[in-house]
Structures are given as structure tokens and as C-alpha cells.
Amino acid sequence: MKLYYYAPSGHAHRAALFLSLAGIAHERIEVDLSAGEHRRPEFLALNAFGEVPVLDDDGIIIPDSLAILVYAARKAGPSHWLPDDPVVEARIQRWLSVAAGKIAYGACAARLVAVFGAPFDADEVIGRAHATLVVMEQTLEDQRWIAGTQAPSIADVALYSYTARAPEGNVDLSGYPRVQAWLRRVENLPGFFPFQQVRAGLDA
């Protein structure tokens, strides 16, 4: 497998993180977004949206980080990452939707403002991030993993990267002790590797 990747991207990190956690052998190919490599014809042939990550599994092309999580989990076979139970799978899918929506337009967007100068309203996206963190904190009150599974699932991986680096977007995690404990649980999993910190001097 080849994973087209950009280290500062949380979307790319979540895909690479899952492949590592699941023990799936792969080659990471850096795509330098700052140099415009994602707009070159050869990359657009892999993902017409010009976005990372993209997984190339011997010619099977999977764009989009969440699609990669689902594909790789199914490819690896039934496991705690994406169980066959339809009720559990629906709970996991609910949190994948949170990653694609509330996280993307909250903690992720806040980080884009602070780190990359994205033209979002900082107060608005920071407020969205905190609204999501409140729900995550409540959810983790009586369970160790975000989808209520006995072991980590791809839902935990989907939410991890941008939550861990939320302080880079001026989103303070100090008021969410259960979320912080959950982050540590993910970080203690075999195969974990951290999401690159862009703004130095900030705690995750």
C-alpha cells in the first residue's frame, strides 16, 4: 500500500495513524501542499479534489481519510476497529460523521485559522470546537472509547488528531479531563505515533 500524505494535515495523520495502529504495512509518500504538488495532474488523477490523504492499494485508489479508515479496517478483517455488529457499526458511523462535520468545522477550522491563516471567523469555529468537546466529555463519562466499544475503534482514530492538536487553534482542553484521558489512552496504543505539532510550545 502507498499512502499519499502531508505531515501537517490531521486528515493525513488519521489515515497514517490507523494503518500504523492496525499493523498494516504501507509506504508513506509525502505530498508537499505548500509547493502545490496536490494540484499537479498526476496527483489530481488520484484525487480530483486535490486533497490528501489518498491510499493506493495495488491500483485500488481510496481518497478521503474516513474512507481509508473504513477500507483499511475491512481489508484487515473483522476486528475491534470496525466490528460486524450493525448496532456498533452505526455508533461508529455516527462519530465518523462528527469527524467529517463538527470536528472539521470546529477544532480543525480553528487550527487552520491560527496555523495557516484560513479565512474563518476564529470565535465562531472555536465555539463550535468547544460545543463538540462538551458532548465528547459527556459521552466519555461512563465509557473508555468514544463509540462505547470495549476496545478502540476507527471512531477514536477519526477524532484523535484534531482533538489532540486543538490547542494549536486556541481551543483550550483543560476543561475536559475525560477527553484528555481518552487522548492518553489512544497515545498508549501499540503503533501510535504523534501528529506533528506546528506551533511550538503548546501542550497537546
Sine and cosine of phi, psi and omega as CSV:
sin_phi,cos_phi,sin_psi,cos_psi,sin_omega,cos_omega
0.00,0.00,0.57,-0.82,0.13,-0.99
-0.87,-0.49,0.72,-0.69,0.05,-1.00
-0.90,-0.44,0.91,-0.42,0.09,-1.00
-0.99,0.16,0.79,-0.61,-0.41,-0.91
-0.56,-0.83,0.49,-0.87,0.13,-0.99
-0.67,-0.74,0.90,-0.44,-0.21,-0.98
-0.83,0.56,-0.63,0.78,0.00,-1.00
-0.96,0.28,-0.09,1.00,-0.05,-1.00
-1.00,0.03,0.83,-0.56,0.08,-1.00
-0.92,0.38,-0.52,0.85,0.07,-1.00
-0.89,0.45,-0.71,0.71,0.03,-1.00
-0.91,0.40,-0.64,0.77,-0.01,-1.00
-0.88,0.47,-0.68,0.73,-0.05,-1.00
-0.89,0.46,-0.59,0.81,0.03,-1.00
-0.93,0.37,-0.74,0.67,0.00,-1.00
-0.90,0.44,-0.62,0.78,0.01,-1.00
-0.88,0.48,-0.71,0.71,-0.02,-1.00
-0.91,0.42,-0.69,0.72,0.03,-1.00
-0.84,0.54,-0.63,0.78,0.02,-1.00
-0.94,0.35,-0.73,0.69,0.00,-1.00
-0.88,0.48,-0.61,0.79,-0.04,-1.00
-0.99,0.12,-0.06,1.00,0.02,-1.00
0.94,0.35,0.52,0.85,-0.02,-1.00
-1.00,-0.06,0.89,-0.45,-0.03,-1.00
-0.90,0.44,0.70,-0.71,-0.01,-1.00
-0.33,-0.94,0.34,-0.94,0.09,-1.00
-0.95,-0.32,0.78,-0.62,0.06,-1.00
-1.00,-0.03,0.79,-0.62,0.03,-1.00
-0.91,-0.42,0.91,-0.41,-0.05,-1.00
-0.95,0.31,0.78,-0.63,0.11,-0.99
-0.93,-0.36,0.91,-0.41,-0.09,-1.00
-0.99,0.11,0.99,-0.12,-0.01,-1.00
-0.91,0.42,-0.56,0.83,-0.02,-1.00
-0.91,0.42,-0.41,0.91,0.05,-1.00
-1.00,-0.10,0.04,1.00,0.04,-1.00
0.98,0.20,0.31,0.95,-0.04,-1.00
-0.91,0.41,-0.40,0.92,0.02,-1.00
-0.96,0.28,-0.18,0.98,0.02,-1.00
-0.98,-0.21,0.04,1.00,0.01,-1.00
-0.97,0.25,0.52,-0.85,-0.06,-1.00
-0.82,0.58,-0.62,0.79,-0.05,-1.00
-0.92,0.39,-0.53,0.85,0.06,-1.00
-0.99,0.17,-0.62,0.78,0.04,-1.00
-0.89,0.46,-0.41,0.91,0.09,-1.00
-0.93,0.38,-0.41,0.91,0.06,-1.00
-1.00,0.06,-0.63,0.77,0.02,-1.00
-0.57,-0.82,0.96,-0.29,-0.07,-1.00
-0.89,0.45,-0.32,0.95,0.06,-1.00
-0.99,0.17,-0.17,0.99,0.01,-1.00
0.92,0.38,0.63,0.78,-0.08,-1.00
-0.84,-0.54,0.53,-0.85,0.18,-0.98
-0.98,-0.21,0.45,-0.89,0.09,1.00
-1.00,-0.01,0.24,-0.97,0.16,-0.99
-0.70,-0.71,0.72,-0.69,0.06,-1.00
-0.97,-0.26,0.75,-0.66,0.09,-1.00
-0.91,-0.42,0.96,-0.27,0.01,-1.00
-0.97,-0.26,0.99,0.10,0.02,-1.00
0.80,0.60,0.72,0.70,0.05,-1.00
0.99,-0.11,-0.22,0.97,0.13,-0.99
-1.00,0.07,0.90,-0.44,-0.12,-0.99
-0.98,-0.20,0.84,-0.54,0.01,-1.00
-0.86,-0.52,0.98,-0.19,0.14,-0.99
-0.99,0.13,0.30,-0.95,0.10,-0.99
1.00,0.07,0.79,-0.61,-0.10,-1.00
-0.89,0.46,-0.67,0.75,-0.05,-1.00
-0.95,0.30,-0.59,0.81,0.10,-0.99
-0.89,0.46,-0.61,0.79,0.03,-1.00
-0.90,0.43,-0.67,0.74,0.03,-1.00
-0.85,0.52,-0.73,0.68,-0.02,-1.00
-0.90,0.43,-0.73,0.68,-0.03,-1.00
-0.88,0.48,-0.76,0.65,-0.06,-1.00
-0.91,0.41,-0.60,0.80,0.04,-1.00
-0.90,0.43,-0.67,0.74,0.04,-1.00
-0.93,0.36,-0.62,0.79,0.01,-1.00
-0.89,0.45,-0.63,0.78,-0.01,-1.00
-0.94,0.33,-0.36,0.93,0.01,-1.00
0.97,-0.25,0.21,-0.98,-0.04,-1.00
-0.83,0.56,0.75,-0.66,0.01,-1.00
-0.30,-0.96,-0.03,-1.00,0.03,-1.00
-0.92,0.40,-0.33,0.94,-0.04,-1.00
-0.91,0.42,-0.62,0.78,0.03,-1.00
-0.47,-0.88,0.99,0.15,-0.05,-1.00
-0.90,0.44,0.34,-0.94,0.01,-1.00
-0.98,0.21,-0.31,0.95,-0.02,-1.00
-0.85,0.52,0.86,-0.52,-0.08,-1.00
-0.90,0.45,-0.52,0.85,0.03,-1.00
-0.92,0.38,-0.72,0.69,0.02,-1.00
-0.91,0.42,-0.67,0.74,0.01,-1.00
-0.88,0.47,-0.62,0.79,0.03,-1.00
-0.91,0.42,-0.63,0.78,0.05,-1.00
-0.90,0.44,-0.64,0.77,0.04,-1.00
-0.90,0.43,-0.70,0.72,-0.01,-1.00
-0.88,0.47,-0.58,0.81,0.04,-1.00
-0.84,0.55,-0.68,0.73,-0.03,-1.00
-0.98,0.21,-0.45,0.89,0.15,-0.99
-0.90,0.44,-0.61,0.80,0.06,-1.00
-0.91,0.41,-0.61,0.79,0.08,-1.00
-0.88,0.47,-0.68,0.73,0.02,-1.00
-0.87,0.49,-0.66,0.75,-0.03,-1.00
-0.97,0.25,-0.39,0.92,-0.06,-1.00
-0.93,-0.38,-0.98,0.22,-0.15,-0.99
-0.91,0.41,-0.60,0.80,0.06,-1.00
-0.95,0.31,-0.70,0.71,-0.04,-1.00
-0.87,0.49,-0.63,0.78,-0.04,-1.00
-0.99,-0.16,0.19,0.98,0.07,-1.00
-0.86,-0.52,-0.99,-0.11,-0.07,-1.00
-0.87,0.50,-0.66,0.75,0.02,-1.00
-0.89,0.45,-0.74,0.67,-0.02,-1.00
-0.90,0.44,-0.63,0.78,0.03,-1.00
-0.88,0.47,-0.65,0.76,0.05,-1.00
-0.91,0.41,-0.63,0.77,0.03,-1.00
-0.88,0.47,-0.59,0.81,0.04,-1.00
-0.91,0.42,-0.78,0.63,-0.13,-0.99
-0.96,0.30,-0.59,0.80,-0.12,-0.99
-1.00,-0.07,-0.63,0.78,-0.14,-0.99
-0.89,-0.46,0.02,1.00,0.04,-1.00
0.95,0.32,0.48,0.87,0.00,-1.00
-0.89,0.45,0.54,-0.84,-0.11,-0.99
-1.00,0.06,0.78,0.62,0.11,-0.99
-0.99,-0.15,0.32,-0.95,0.12,-0.99
-0.98,0.22,0.93,-0.38,-0.12,-0.99
-0.86,0.52,-0.72,0.70,-0.03,-1.00
-0.88,0.47,-0.63,0.77,-0.02,-1.00
-0.91,0.42,-0.75,0.66,-0.07,-1.00
-0.96,0.29,-0.53,0.85,0.10,-0.99
-0.91,0.42,-0.65,0.76,0.07,-1.00
-0.88,0.48,-0.66,0.75,0.05,-1.00
-0.90,0.44,-0.64,0.77,0.01,-1.00
-0.87,0.49,-0.71,0.71,-0.01,-1.00
-0.92,0.40,-0.59,0.81,0.03,-1.00
-0.88,0.47,-0.63,0.78,0.04,-1.00
-0.94,0.34,-0.66,0.75,0.01,-1.00
-0.89,0.46,-0.58,0.82,0.05,-1.00
-0.87,0.50,-0.70,0.71,0.00,-1.00
-0.92,0.38,-0.66,0.75,0.04,-1.00
-0.88,0.48,-0.67,0.74,0.02,-1.00
-0.87,0.49,-0.69,0.72,0.04,-1.00
-0.90,0.43,-0.67,0.74,-0.03,-1.00
-0.88,0.47,-0.61,0.79,-0.06,-1.00
-0.99,0.10,0.11,0.99,-0.02,-1.00
-0.89,0.46,-0.63,0.78,-0.07,-1.00
-0.79,-0.61,0.41,0.91,0.06,-1.00
-0.48,-0.88,0.48,-0.88,-0.07,-1.00
-1.00,0.09,-0.50,0.87,-0.09,-1.00
-0.86,-0.51,0.51,-0.86,-0.28,-0.96
-0.90,0.44,-0.52,0.85,-0.01,-1.00
-1.00,-0.08,0.18,0.98,0.03,-1.00
0.97,0.23,0.28,0.96,0.01,-1.00
-0.99,0.14,0.31,-0.95,0.00,-1.00
-0.97,0.24,-0.38,0.92,0.01,-1.00
-0.72,-0.70,0.24,-0.97,-0.03,-1.00
-0.89,0.46,0.52,-0.86,0.03,-1.00
-0.83,-0.56,0.05,-1.00,0.04,-1.00
-0.91,0.42,-0.31,0.95,0.08,-1.00
-0.90,0.45,-0.65,0.76,0.02,-1.00
-0.90,0.44,-0.66,0.75,0.02,-1.00
-0.91,0.41,-0.65,0.76,-0.03,-1.00
-0.88,0.48,-0.58,0.82,-0.07,-1.00
-1.00,-0.02,-0.32,0.95,-0.19,-0.98
-0.88,0.48,-0.82,0.58,-0.28,-0.96
-0.85,0.53,-0.80,0.61,-0.05,-1.00
-0.96,0.27,-0.45,0.89,0.09,-1.00
-0.94,0.35,-0.70,0.72,-0.01,-1.00
-0.88,0.47,-0.59,0.81,-0.05,-1.00
-0.98,-0.18,0.27,0.96,0.04,-1.00
-0.83,0.56,-0.59,0.80,0.03,-1.00
-0.86,0.51,-0.43,0.90,0.07,-1.00
-0.90,0.43,-0.40,0.92,0.06,-1.00
-0.99,-0.15,0.31,0.95,0.00,-1.00
0.91,0.42,0.53,0.85,0.10,-1.00
-0.97,-0.25,0.94,-0.35,-0.09,-1.00
-0.98,0.19,0.82,-0.58,0.00,-1.00
-1.00,-0.07,-0.01,1.00,-0.14,-0.99
-0.90,0.44,-0.40,0.92,-0.01,-1.00
-1.00,0.05,0.17,0.98,-0.09,-1.00
-0.77,-0.64,0.95,0.30,-0.08,-1.00
-0.90,0.44,-0.56,0.83,0.01,-1.00
-0.94,0.33,-0.62,0.79,0.06,-1.00
-0.89,0.46,-0.68,0.73,0.01,-1.00
-0.89,0.45,-0.63,0.77,0.04,-1.00
-0.91,0.41,-0.63,0.77,0.04,-1.00
-0.89,0.45,-0.67,0.74,0.06,-1.00
-0.84,0.54,-0.68,0.73,0.01,-1.00
-0.90,0.43,-0.60,0.80,0.03,-1.00
-0.89,0.46,-0.69,0.73,0.06,-1.00
-0.87,0.49,-0.69,0.72,-0.07,-1.00
-0.92,0.39,-0.33,0.94,0.02,-1.00
-1.00,-0.02,0.00,1.00,0.01,-1.00
-0.96,0.29,0.60,-0.80,0.07,-1.00
-0.86,0.50,0.72,-0.69,0.01,-1.00
1.00,-0.05,-0.04,1.00,0.00,-1.00
-0.91,0.41,0.60,-0.80,0.25,-0.97
-0.62,-0.78,0.58,-0.82,-0.17,-0.99
-0.96,0.26,0.41,-0.91,0.13,-0.99
-0.98,0.19,0.79,-0.62,-0.04,-1.00
-0.80,0.60,0.78,-0.63,0.08,-1.00
-1.00,0.05,0.79,-0.61,-0.03,-1.00
-1.00,-0.05,-0.69,0.72,0.04,-1.00
-1.00,-0.01,0.94,-0.34,-0.07,-1.00
-0.93,0.37,0.46,-0.89,0.12,-0.99
1.00,0.07,0.15,0.99,0.02,-1.00
-0.95,-0.31,0.63,-0.78,0.09,-1.00
-0.99,0.17,0.55,-0.84,0.02,-1.00
-0.95,0.32,0.00,0.00,0.00,0.00
